[in-house]
Amino acid sequence: MIAIKKDYHVKDKYLTIEIPDEFKEQEIEVIIRLKHPVKKEIFLNKIKIDTKKWKFNREEIYA
């Protein structure tokens, strides 16, 4: 496993990372950590899931 650590200052919602040529056609994993804690309230109500079209079989669940 090769690990590359770089510090970035993000000015907007987008982050562009240039990777070495050796990484082409390879699967990579990107992990993003914040250096300073973010208040939990920032993330509230940001992700919404519409469950109106979800269907399930009650007998399967309660069997």
N, C-alpha and C positions, 0 to 999 in steps of 0.2 A: 504494500500500500504506500502510495506517495501522498504526503500531506503538504499543502501550501497554505501558509497563513499570511493574510494581508489585512491591513486595517484600511477601511474605507469610510469616508464621510459622505453620507447620502444626503443630497440636497432636494431630491424630489422622490416620487414613488418608484423610480426605476433604477436598477443597478446593472451595469454592464461589466462583465469580467472577461478579460482576455486570458485565454488558456494556452499552454505550450502546444506546439505542433504534435508532440507525442500523444496528446490526449484525443486527437481526432479519431472518430469512429469508436470511441471507448465509452463505456458507461461511467458516469461520474456521480458523486454524491456531494451536494452543496449544503453546508450547515451554516446558518446565520445566527450569531449571538450578539446581543446588545451589550455594550460595555457598561452602560448605566441602566439601572432598573427603570421600567416604564410603569406608570400607574395603571392598575388593572382597569380602571374606568374607561380608558382610551379604547379598549377592545369591546366593551359592551355594545350590543346592538349593531355591530359591524357585519356579522355573518348572519344571514337569514336563510332559512330553508323552508321552501314551500312544501308542506306535507299534504295538501288537499288532494292530490292525485295518488297518494300512497294507498295500496290495497293489501290486506292481509287476511288470513283465514283464522278467525277467532278460535275455532276448534283445534287448530294446530297449536296455538299458543297455550290454551288452557287444558289440553289433553293430558 
